[in-house]
Amino acid sequence: HESLKSILLDVTGNSGKMIRPMLVLLAAGDYRPEFKEKLLWGAASGELLHVSSLLLDDIIDEAETIRGKPSVQKQYGKAVAICAGTFLMVTSYSCLIERGYDDLAEDMIHLTQIVSDGEMLQDENCWNTGISEETYRKIIEGKTASVFSHCCRIAARITEQSGQNQK
């Protein structure tokens, strides 16, 4: 749909710091040239999933702005934000599957489940001033740390890092 295409180009055009994709490439180290394409697609799909989660999280949090700009849900409505977030999520999987990187797509699906669990745990503890440190850490692990560790894990898997497979 042309409207959705325009919104997605706007959302993905605001690249932010691109920490997650950079982390994939940094964790890959001095990799062999044959790993480059898979690393780039793994990094790109992870960033698409991250942007998707931001769009959906903004709906949950009823955020009016993101990165200093009106959020998609504020600017276009919740229905459009849900469609855009879902489209990016599915695209993050399909760009891997279409290239035969099924193993990475499975990892992304599992990561999505972990992030969703973290979001649910956060929602359950909204306004809980007595939240335990353990629960707070589980929320952070689910929503933030799991994504960063995923970046390192996929880099290691792609480059088959066991010491002897580097340049």
The 8 nearest C-alpha neighbors of each residue, nearest first, counted from 0:
[[1, 3, 2, 4, 5, 6, 7, 82],
 [0, 2, 4, 3, 5, 6, 7, 8],
 [3, 1, 5, 4, 0, 6, 7, 79],
 [2, 4, 6, 0, 5, 1, 7, 83],
 [3, 5, 1, 7, 2, 6, 8, 0],
 [6, 4, 2, 8, 3, 7, 1, 9],
 [5, 7, 9, 3, 8, 4, 10, 2],
 [8, 6, 10, 4, 9, 5, 11, 3],
 [9, 7, 5, 11, 6, 10, 12, 4],
 [8, 10, 6, 12, 7, 11, 5, 13],
 [11, 9, 7, 12, 8, 13, 6, 50],
 [10, 12, 8, 13, 9, 7, 14, 50],
 [13, 11, 9, 14, 10, 8, 7, 15],
 [14, 12, 11, 15, 10, 9, 66, 8],
 [15, 13, 12, 11, 17, 16, 10, 46],
 [14, 16, 17, 13, 66, 18, 12, 11],
 [15, 17, 18, 14, 19, 21, 13, 20],
 [18, 16, 19, 15, 20, 14, 21, 46],
 [19, 17, 21, 16, 20, 22, 15, 23],
 [18, 20, 22, 21, 17, 150, 23, 46],
 [21, 19, 42, 23, 22, 18, 17, 46],
 [22, 20, 18, 24, 23, 19, 25, 17],
 [21, 23, 25, 19, 20, 24, 26, 18],
 [24, 22, 150, 20, 26, 154, 21, 25],
 [23, 25, 27, 21, 22, 26, 20, 28],
 [26, 24, 22, 27, 28, 23, 21, 151],
 [25, 27, 23, 28, 151, 24, 154, 22],
 [28, 26, 154, 24, 25, 30, 155, 23],
 [27, 29, 26, 25, 30, 24, 165, 154],
 [28, 30, 166, 165, 27, 31, 25, 26],
 [31, 29, 165, 28, 27, 166, 158, 32],
 [30, 32, 166, 33, 34, 165, 29, 35],
 [33, 31, 34, 35, 30, 36, 166, 29],
 [34, 32, 31, 35, 36, 37, 30, 158],
 [33, 35, 32, 37, 31, 36, 38, 158],
 [34, 36, 38, 32, 33, 37, 39, 31],
 [37, 35, 39, 38, 34, 40, 33, 32],
 [36, 38, 40, 39, 35, 34, 41, 157],
 [39, 37, 41, 35, 36, 40, 42, 34],
 [38, 40, 42, 36, 41, 37, 43, 35],
 [41, 39, 43, 37, 42, 38, 44, 36],
 [40, 42, 38, 44, 39, 43, 37, 45],
 [41, 43, 20, 39, 45, 40, 44, 23],
 [44, 42, 40, 46, 45, 41, 39, 47],
 [45, 43, 91, 47, 41, 46, 42, 40],
 [44, 46, 48, 42, 43, 47, 49, 41],
 [45, 47, 49, 43, 48, 44, 50, 42],
 [48, 46, 44, 50, 49, 45, 91, 87],
 [47, 49, 51, 45, 88, 46, 50, 91],
 [48, 50, 46, 52, 51, 47, 45, 53],
 [51, 49, 53, 47, 52, 48, 46, 54],
 [52, 50, 84, 48, 54, 49, 87, 53],
 [51, 53, 49, 55, 50, 54, 56, 48],
 [54, 52, 56, 50, 51, 55, 57, 49],
 [55, 53, 51, 57, 84, 52, 56, 80],
 [54, 56, 52, 58, 57, 53, 84, 51],
 [55, 57, 53, 59, 58, 54, 52, 60],
 [58, 56, 62, 60, 54, 55, 59, 61],
 [59, 57, 61, 55, 56, 60, 72, 77],
 [58, 60, 56, 57, 61, 55, 62, 122],
 [61, 59, 57, 62, 58, 56, 55, 63],
 [62, 60, 58, 59, 57, 63, 72, 56],
 [63, 61, 57, 60, 64, 58, 70, 65],
 [62, 64, 70, 73, 69, 61, 65, 72],
 [65, 63, 69, 70, 68, 62, 67, 66],
 [64, 66, 67, 70, 68, 69, 63, 62],
 [65, 67, 68, 64, 15, 69, 70, 13],
 [66, 68, 65, 64, 69, 70, 63, 13],
 [69, 67, 64, 65, 66, 70, 63, 71],
 [70, 68, 64, 63, 74, 73, 65, 71],
 [69, 71, 64, 73, 65, 63, 72, 74],
 [72, 70, 74, 73, 80, 75, 69, 76],
 [71, 73, 76, 77, 80, 70, 75, 74],
 [74, 72, 70, 71, 63, 76, 75, 69],
 [73, 75, 71, 72, 69, 70, 76, 63],
 [76, 74, 72, 71, 73, 79, 77, 80],
 [77, 75, 72, 78, 79, 73, 74, 80],
 [76, 78, 72, 80, 79, 81, 58, 75],
 [79, 77, 81, 80, 76, 82, 72, 75],
 [78, 80, 82, 81, 77, 76, 83, 75],
 [81, 79, 77, 72, 83, 82, 78, 71],
 [80, 82, 84, 78, 79, 83, 85, 77],
 [83, 81, 79, 85, 80, 84, 86, 78],
 [84, 82, 80, 86, 81, 85, 79, 87],
 [85, 83, 51, 81, 87, 54, 86, 82],
 [84, 86, 88, 82, 87, 83, 81, 89],
 [85, 87, 83, 89, 88, 84, 82, 90],
 [88, 86, 90, 84, 51, 85, 89, 47],
 [89, 87, 85, 48, 91, 90, 86, 51],
 [88, 90, 86, 92, 91, 87, 93, 85],
 [91, 89, 87, 93, 92, 88, 94, 86],
 [90, 92, 44, 88, 89, 47, 48, 93],
 [93, 91, 104, 89, 90, 95, 94, 96],
 [92, 94, 96, 90, 95, 91, 97, 89],
 [95, 93, 97, 92, 96, 91, 90, 98],
 [96, 94, 100, 93, 98, 97, 92, 104],
 [95, 97, 93, 99, 101, 100, 98, 94],
 [98, 96, 94, 95, 99, 93, 100, 101],
 [99, 97, 96, 95, 100, 94, 101, 93],
 [98, 100, 96, 101, 97, 95, 102, 94],
 [101, 99, 95, 96, 102, 103, 98, 104],
 [100, 102, 104, 96, 103, 99, 105, 95],
 [103, 101, 105, 104, 100, 106, 99, 96],
 [102, 104, 106, 105, 101, 100, 107, 95],
 [103, 105, 101, 107, 92, 106, 102, 95],
 [104, 106, 108, 102, 103, 107, 101, 109],
 [105, 107, 103, 109, 104, 108, 110, 102],
 [108, 106, 110, 104, 105, 109, 111, 103],
 [107, 109, 111, 105, 110, 106, 104, 112],
 [108, 110, 106, 112, 111, 107, 105, 113],
 [111, 109, 107, 113, 112, 108, 106, 114],
 [112, 110, 108, 114, 109, 113, 115, 107],
 [111, 113, 115, 109, 110, 114, 116, 108],
 [112, 114, 110, 116, 115, 111, 141, 117],
 [115, 113, 142, 141, 117, 111, 116, 112],
 [116, 114, 118, 112, 117, 113, 111, 119],
 [115, 117, 119, 113, 114, 118, 112, 120],
 [118, 116, 141, 138, 114, 120, 142, 115],
 [117, 119, 115, 121, 116, 120, 122, 114],
 [120, 118, 122, 116, 121, 117, 123, 115],
 [119, 121, 123, 117, 122, 118, 116, 138],
 [122, 120, 118, 124, 119, 123, 138, 125],
 [123, 121, 119, 125, 124, 120, 118, 117],
 [122, 124, 120, 121, 125, 119, 127, 118],
 [125, 123, 127, 121, 122, 126, 120, 130],
 [124, 126, 122, 127, 123, 121, 128, 120],
 [125, 127, 128, 124, 129, 130, 123, 122],
 [128, 126, 124, 129, 125, 130, 123, 131],
 [129, 127, 130, 126, 124, 125, 131, 135],
 [128, 130, 127, 131, 126, 124, 132, 134],
 [131, 129, 127, 128, 134, 132, 135, 124],
 [132, 130, 134, 133, 135, 129, 136, 128],
 [131, 133, 135, 134, 136, 130, 137, 129],
 [132, 134, 136, 131, 135, 137, 130, 138],
 [135, 133, 137, 131, 136, 132, 138, 130],
 [134, 136, 132, 138, 137, 133, 131, 139],
 [135, 137, 139, 133, 138, 134, 140, 132],
 [138, 136, 140, 134, 135, 139, 141, 133],
 [137, 139, 117, 141, 135, 136, 140, 121],
 [140, 138, 136, 142, 143, 141, 137, 144],
 [141, 139, 144, 137, 138, 145, 143, 142],
 [142, 140, 117, 114, 138, 139, 113, 145],
 [141, 143, 114, 117, 139, 140, 138, 144],
 [142, 144, 139, 145, 146, 140, 141, 147],
 [143, 145, 140, 147, 146, 148, 139, 141],
 [146, 144, 148, 140, 147, 141, 143, 149],
 [147, 145, 149, 144, 148, 143, 150, 110],
 [148, 146, 144, 150, 149, 145, 19, 143],
 [147, 149, 145, 151, 150, 146, 144, 152],
 [148, 150, 152, 146, 147, 151, 145, 153],
 [151, 149, 23, 147, 148, 153, 152, 22],
 [150, 152, 154, 148, 26, 149, 153, 23],
 [151, 153, 149, 155, 154, 150, 148, 156],
 [152, 154, 156, 155, 150, 151, 157, 149],
 [155, 153, 27, 151, 157, 23, 152, 156],
 [154, 156, 152, 160, 158, 153, 157, 159],
 [157, 155, 153, 159, 154, 158, 152, 160],
 [158, 156, 154, 159, 155, 153, 34, 38],
 [157, 159, 160, 155, 156, 154, 34, 27],
 [160, 158, 156, 157, 155, 161, 164, 154],
 [161, 159, 155, 158, 162, 164, 156, 165],
 [160, 162, 163, 159, 164, 155, 165, 158],
 [161, 163, 160, 164, 165, 159, 166, 158],
 [162, 164, 165, 161, 160, 166, 159, 158],
 [165, 163, 162, 160, 159, 161, 166, 158],
 [164, 166, 30, 163, 31, 29, 162, 160],
 [165, 31, 30, 29, 164, 163, 32, 28]]
